[in-house]
């Protein structure tokens, strides 16, 4: 009998806790696992010894496990700490091995995106070399959907559903006036345009209206963009733009330039792209323009999550625990799409060394720059991921979320 | 047998079409009403002769009436046109009287906020003087909840539910990091802080965390505000601020000053308050700060509307039609609260002359400036308005909205 340790890392999604619920259900049911511990604030917190017993908190508590499943963000909190590479500095690896020994950990599950899969790869290699019997398995998550080795990431479907519904509602709101009216919705996604592309699901059947979609995979061309907006204004008298926060000019300059700063991973922190575009449109067309910045609200919108997404996130967590128990290490719990219609996936493992530091962008042939939209391939890909409305527990008119 | 004309005006809400559905159900069932017409783009469109038959579109079409009930914004579109006062210029009144004659209108229902009730008051007086037998009844709506003569306005409850859920989710998102983190959510409401106050419903039971709430009814005091944020950061390491777009300094200057422009009613068009506050907080505390600008998304969020709100909006429309049929004119369809718990309202009429040009602000004794929060009276008032989750028709994972 060994203990299991799980932690969460990176940016939140609406489905990370569903994965945690899946891990817990499997771990509580397994005769191979004694206590389930949660590392608080990811690697950074664990290095400071921050660990709690999830067995005490959740074992046998079906009601709170259900609330956990539906609660967005991270029950165990997160960090933006990046471990140095082993060659550079062994300190953190030693400290993690020490923690594993202290808590008699046989299984370590780490939930996160690209950076976290890097940690899983490095740590699983390290413990093997040290002769420590700890199985290390990654549980994927990211609203950006930019992980390789998996058809799509948990958390993405819920964010996509919220974004598509919001852009649909903003279209209904923007179309109302007897004068030219434009709304620009700024959507998360530094380098990968998947979440912005989900605005392509917003059009209403039988209404020949669609948003202008700008993804970071293609260079921003101001002239073409403004022509497209003018074309929509001419046709519909209104226009909604869905733009990724990360769109850049041909030369690599962010459209939001001047407002960009850097976070500790060296990624630019973006905001203001929507405002910059709204200003451009106002100047060129004279139309009334508004910018909508959903920011963190879009990745945490548990009140309109996708049942498909939560279900898959749960399964990926459950399977990750199963893999670890079965002695598999250095992998990420993954899924493969078998068919779009009927939608079907199969669960599998992906080699984490093949995932870390890679980014999955929107394929160029899924973008239609002429229409400032995406292709039918993209629609087919996205559609099943937002399907289904989970039966969210409600208390006094609001989602009954759980906190630590 | 006379015909009925209905139009919609002002800013959209998630419940205006529910009122329209109520009007239609009553009108279709009434032997006193022949055809139901819809005026397109409010007064402005009707003055240009834009009228459609709603009988052709909806009579006997239960499925589309149901979709209409749940669709946010305005099926009949809107305008921002303000009729001149009768003393000033009779032209528009004459033109409306002409339209009433042309379509043999016996009942005119106008849905809107303060400005629209002004129109109802003036127009009902005018037709009476002209000896035209047209009953004019107002149907209230506004996410701002600033109409007098009614306990609360339809549309407000849905927006409040969405705002409260969003602020709850932003709190969960902002609390996650092991460093100081602040989010500022900018909420609609020029002069009345009701919608911003609904953030007071966001705290999670058992979690001693609440947002800082800034309403436009009290002058903004930078020093006190920053002290409050620092206090929250010290206690929780994070802080969420819910601020009305319309907060002003003691001297009347908008906090968003410099970004304010004017619309055709002479109201300042605000945006940027959240960004200004985020900048102040960043400068003072060094904490990571983000600004979230929901803008129009909050008034059009049909995907998370309040069942209580839609139900009341429907009833107010149904009753408005009933009042008109019964010969009542120059009134607004209204409701009075009988009790908070169990929540109970009674439907009644309000004299529209008593409503126009007045604004209902948050009472000073419902605000607690020391805590930067609201009082228990406010919570009791707000709580029932967000109750209930309507069974929204869904198609392919998104609300199945209807358009003209």
Interface residues (C-beta under 8 A of the other chain):
Chain A: X12 X41 X44 X45 X71 X72 X73 X74 X77 X78 X79 X80 X161 X164 X165 X166 X168 X169 X170 X172 X173 X174 X175 X176 X177 X178 X183 X185 X201 X202 X204 X205 X206 X207 X271 X290 X291 X292 X293 X294 X295 X296 X297 X299 X300 X301 X302 X303 X304 X306 X383 X386 X387 X388 X389 X394 X395 X396 X397 X398 X399 X401 X403
Chain B: X12 X41 X44 X45 X71 X72 X73 X74 X77 X78 X79 X80 X81 X161 X164 X165 X166 X168 X169 X170 X172 X173 X174 X175 X176 X177 X178 X183 X185 X201 X202 X204 X205 X206 X207 X271 X290 X291 X292 X293 X294 X295 X296 X297 X299 X300 X301 X302 X303 X304 X306 X383 X386 X387 X388 X389 X394 X395 X396 X397 X398 X399 X401 X403
